[in-house]
Amino acid sequence: MGTSACKKAQVSVDDAEDIVSPTTGMRSQFTLDSIFLYAKQVYLWNEILPSYVEFNPRQKYGAISSDITAFRKELFDISQLKINVATGSPYELPVYFENPKYSYLQPGRSLPGTGAGVLNSGTAVLTSKVITPGNTPVAYLALASFPSLNSSKAALDLAFAEFAVASPKAIVIDLRSNGGGYLETAEYIANLIVPGSLNGKVMYSEVFNAAMQNGTVPILKHQPYLDANGKTTIYNGRNATMADVDYSVAGNTYTFSKKGNLQSIQSIYVIVSAKTASASEMLISCLKPYFDVKLIGEKTYGKPVGFFGINIDQYSVYPSSFLIKNANGWSDYFTGMQPDVTVKGVDNPVLGDPDELCLNAALSLINGTKKLAASKLATTDKITNVKADILQVNNIESVMLENRLRLRK
C-alpha cells in the first residue's frame, strides 16, 4: 500500500454517518475509506452495510501489498453482503474468483453523468431479413450489440422499413452474442417494434435505493456532474454535482414513443445465450408486459442492475446503483432468464439461415409445429462464462447511462 501521509481530502467528515472515518492517514487509507463511504450511500443494497467502525476498511485491507488488489477486495466483500433469499447466495455472486457479478473498480477516472464511450461507433445490425416459412412472413433481426444510436440508426431504420412492407406478425430477435451497450439504442429498437398504441406506456424504470431517491446522498457533492461533452454544468448558480441529480422513480421512468412504420408485430421470439446481458435483457424485459415473448437458446447472463462511475483518487468505482424494472415492476432475473425452449447452439452460426438450430426452433414455434416444453437447464447462480466475456459485459455496462441522469428541477 502507499506510504505517504496526508490529511483527508476525498470525503469530508460531515459526509460520514454516526461514526466518522479518520481525518489523517495514508493516501491509500483514504481510498479504502472512500470506497466504503460511497457504497454506504450509493450502493443499491446499502441498507445491509454495517457502520464504518464495524467494517473498518483500514484494518481489514491495509496489509494487502498492492493498492488495487486491496481496493478490489474491499469492493468484493461489500458486494457479497446482500443475500438473494430466493437462492441463498449473494446477488453479486462472483462469476470468477473474487470479482462481483456487477460492481467493479478500474484504474482511471470516469466522466460522471456521462457514458464511458466503450461503444461509440459501429452498427448494431448483423443480419436482417424477412423469412417466409409457408405463407407467413417472419421478421428476423440479429443484433451484435447496442452501439451509439448515431452510428446504428440508419441500418436499423432500413431493416424495419423492409419489415413494415412485409407486415409480419412475428419477429425473431437474435441476441445470443449481444452483451449490451447503450440503453438509448435498445430503447430505439423497442420503439421500432411496438405499435403506436403503446405510446406513453411505461417501458422501464431505474430504481435507486431510498436515500438516493430522497436526495439524501451528500457524499455525491464531491462528484461533479458533467454534460455529454464532459463539461461542467451550472445549477442554481454553481457547478452541478451528482448530488443534484434526480434519482426518483418518476424522474427515471422511460416510456414508449413509436418509431418507424411497422405496426403488425404481435409475438416476439428472442434467441439468447449466457452472453445475452444488460441492455439486451432490458429490451426483452420491457417488451414482456405487452407481447407474447418466447426465449430460445440458453439462459441469459442475468444483469437487471446499472450504475454510474464514481471517481476516487485515481480510480473509477462502479458499485451497483439501481434496478431496471419493467412496467410490471419485474426485475428478478439476477440468475438469468430461462429459455422457453432450450437449444444448445453452435459456434459461429449462419445467422438468418432457417435451418440453423435456434432460428429453426423459433420458426417451428411460430408455425405451430413445435410445442413448448419446460426448460431442462438447472437454475443456478453459478455463471461459467470465461473471464474475457465477463469483463466485456462489465465494460459495456459502463456506457449504460450515457448522460441520461438528469438534474432535479
N, C-alpha and C positions, 0 to 999 in steps of 0.2 A: 504494500500500500504506500501512498505518497507520504512524505515525511515533513513537508513544510507546514509550519504552524501559522494560523491566521485567525482573525475574528470572523464570525459568521456573517455572510453576506447574501447567501442564496435564499434563505427563508427567515423572516423576522420572527422574533419571539411572540409577537401578537398573533401570528397565524397558527400557533400551536394550540392544542386543546386545553385541558385542565392542567396537565404537566408539560412544561416547556422542554425543548431539547437544549443542549448546551450551547452557549454563545461563543465559545472558543474551542479550538481544536485544529486538526489537520484538514487539509482540503478534501481528502478522500472521506474523512469522517462526516463532513458536512454533506457530501454527496449521498452517503448512506442515510443520513438523517432525512434529506430531502426526498429521496425515493419513497421512504415510508410516509412522510408527512403529506406528500401529494396523494399517495394512494389512500390515505385516511379520509381525504375529502373527495377525490375524483373517482376512485375505483368503483365499478358497478356494484360490487358486493361489499362496500366499505363498512357496513354495519357489523361484519364479522371480525374486523381488525381490532386487536387489543390496544391498550394505551401505548404511548411511546416508551414509557418506563418499562412496561411489561415486555414489549417487543425487543427493546434495547439493541438497535442495529449495530452500534459501535462495538459492543461486546461480542455479539454473535458473529460478525463478519470482519472485524478489524484485523484478525490474524491471517486472513487469506492473502497470499502474496501478490496476486495480480488484481489490480483495481477492478477491471471489467468483469473478472470472474466473481469477485465479491459482490458487485452490483447486480449481476445477473442471478446469482444465488439468492440474494435478498428478494428480488422481484419474483423469482420462482417460489420461494417459501410463502410470500404474500398470496400468490395465485392459487396455492393449494389449500387455503383455509376454508373456502366455501364449498360445502359438500352438496352435490345434487342428490336429494333424498330418493329420487327415482332409481338411481344407480348405486348409491352408496360410495361413489367416488367423487373427487373434486370436479367441478365444472371445467377446470383447466387442466385436467389430467394430461401429463406430458405425452407428446407424440414421439419424442425421443429423449434421451437422458437429460433430465432436469431442464427441459425447455417447455414453458407453458404452452398450452394449445393455442392461446390467443395473444396474451400480452408479450411484449418483447422490448429489449433495450439494445441500442446500437450506438457506435461512435458517430459523432457529427451532430449538427443541430438541425432540427426541422423548422419549417415555417409555420408557426401556429395559425390555425384557422384556414390553412390552405392545404392543397394536396402536395404530395412529395414528388410528383412528376414521374412516377415509375412507368406509366403507360401513356405518355404524351402523344405518341403517333402510332400509325398502323391502322389496320382495318379490323373490324370485328368479324366480318363475314368470311368464312372459309368456303362454304358452298351454299347456294340457294337454288331451288328448282321446284317445279310443280310435277308431282308424280301422279299418274293416273292408273291405280290398280283397279281393273274393271272399269266402271264408268264414273268413279268417284274421284275427283281431283283432291289431292292432299298436298299442302304446302310443306316443304322441308327446308330448314334453315340450320346450318352448322355454324356455331359461333366460337371463335378461338379464345376471345377474352372480351373485355369491355374497355377499349382504349378511349381516349377523349372523344367526345361527341363530334367535335370539329373534324377529326380525322376519319370518322366512320359513318357519318350521317349520309353522305351521298350513296354509298354502297347499300346501306340499309333502306333508304328511300327507293332505290331502284329495285331491290329484291321484293319489297312489299307492294310496289306498283304492279309488278308482274303477278304477285299473288292475288291482288284485287281483281285483275282481269279474269282470273280463273274462278273466283268466288268459292274457295274451298271452305268446307265446314270444319275441317280438322287441320291442325298444324302440328308438325313434329319439329321440336327444337332440340338440337344436338348440343349438349353442354358437357359432354363427357371429358373434355380436356380443358374446360373453362374454369380457371381458378379465381375469376372475379375481375375487379377493376373499378372503373368509375361508375358510381351509382347513377349519375345523370344519363349515361348511355344505357344502362339497364332499364331505367325509367322510360327512356325514349322508345325502346323496343316494346315494353309493355303497352305504351300508348299507341304504337303501330298495330298491335294485336287486338286490343279491346275495341268494342263498338262505341259509337258516340254516346250511347245511353248510359255509359259509366262515367261520363264527365262529372267531376266534382265528388265522386265517390272516393273513399279513403283507399290509397294504395298501400301505404305502410307508415309507421311512426317509429321514431327513435326515442327510446325511453331511458333517461338518465336516472341516477339514484335520487333520493328525496332531497338531499342537500343541494344538489346541482339544480333540480327543478325549482327549488325555492330561492335560488340565488345566494345561498349562504356558503359560498366557497371562496373565502377571502384569499386563500393561498394563490389563486389563479391571477391575482392582480400583478404577480411577478412575471406573468407570461403576456407579452404584447400580442394584440390582435392585429394581424396583417391582412391586407386585401389580396386579391388574386395575383397581383404583381409583386407581392412581397413588401408592400409599402405600409407604413403606419396609417391608421385611420383616426380621425378626430371624432370624439364622442363626448358630448357635454363640455366642450371647450378644452379637452385634454386628449392625449393619446389613449385610444381604446386598449383595454386589456381583455384577456379571456374571461375575467370575472364579470365583464359587461355583456356577455353573450346570453341570449335567451335559450335556456335549457329546458323549458317547459314542454310538455307533450304537445300542446296546441301549436307551439312555435316550431315543432319539429315533426309535424304531420304533413305528408305529401299526398296529393290527390291526382286522380287520372285527368288527363287532358288529351283527347283523341288526336292522333296524328295520322295522316295518310287517308286512303280511301277504302281500305279493307274493312268490311263490316260483317263478314259472314261467319267468322270463327265461332264455333260452339263447343268444341272439345280440344284439349291440348295434351300432347304426348311429349314427354321430355326424356331424352337419353342422358343418363347420368353415370358417374363413377366416383371413386374416392377423391378424385381431383376436382370434382364439381364443388365449388366453395364460395362463400362470401356473397358478392353481388349476384352470382348465379343462383344461389339458394334464395336470395331475396326475391329475384324475379319469379321463381317457382312459387314461393310463399305468397306473394302479393296477388297472384292470379287464382290461387286456390279458393278464396271465398266466392268467386264469381264464375268459375268454369269447372267442368269435369276434367281434372288434371290427373294424368296417369304417368308414373315414372317407370322407365325401362332401363335395366342395366344393373349397376351395383350401388351400394349405399354411398351417399354423398359424404363429404368431409364433416359437415356439422359446424357452422360458424354463424350463429344468429346475433353476433355482437360486433361492435365497432369501436373506434377510438380516435383520438387526435394526439399529435405529438406534443410532449412536454419537454422543454429544454432544461436540463440540469447540468450545470457546468459545461463540459464538452460532449455531453451525451444527449441522445433523444430517447425518451421513455414513452412507451405506448401501452399504458395499462387499459384493460378492457373498461370501457366507459359507458356504453349504452346497449340496450337490447333493441333488436329490429323486430317489430311486431306487425303482423298484417291486420286487415280490417276486422278480423275476428279476435284480435288480441293474442294470436298464436305466435310463439317463438321457440317452442320446445323441440328443437332439433339439434341439441347440443351433441348428440352422439351420431348425427347424420340422419338424412331422410331415407327411409327404407323404400326400395323399389316395389311397385305393384307386380312387376314381372322381373324376376332375377335372370339376367343374361350375362355371362362372362364373355366380354368382347375380346377381340384380338388386338394386338399392337398394330398401329398404322392401318386402320380400316379404310376401305374405299368409301369415302363419305358420299352419301346420296345414292348408293347402289341398293336397289330394293332387295337384293339377296344378302346384303350384309346383315349379320346376326341381329343386332339391336334394332336397326331400321325395319328389318323383316318382321320382328316381333311386334313393333308398333303398327305396321301396316296390317298385320293379321288381327290385331285388336280392333282396328278401325273397320275392317271388313267383316268382323264377327266370326272369323274362322279360328280364333284363339280365345279361350276363356281365361279369366284371371284366376290365379291360384295364390295361396298365401306364400309370402316370400320365405325362402329357406335360409336366408342369411341370419346368423345369430346376432342378437343385439349385444353390442359391447362398446365400451368406451375406448378400447384399445385400437388406435389407428396405426396401420403398418406402412404408411407412406414413407418413402425414403426421405432422408434429410433434405435433399435439394427441393423436393416437391413441397415440403412444409415451409421452407424458407420462402419459396415463391408465393405461397398463399399469404404468409405474413407480410411480405414486402408489398404485394398487390393491395392488401388491406390498408396500407398506409395512405393510399390515394382515395379512400372511401369518402372523405368529407369534401374534398375539392372546393374549399372555401364556401361550404354550404351553411356553416354556422353563422347565425345572424345575431346582430346586436339587439338588445332589448329596446323596445320603442318607448 
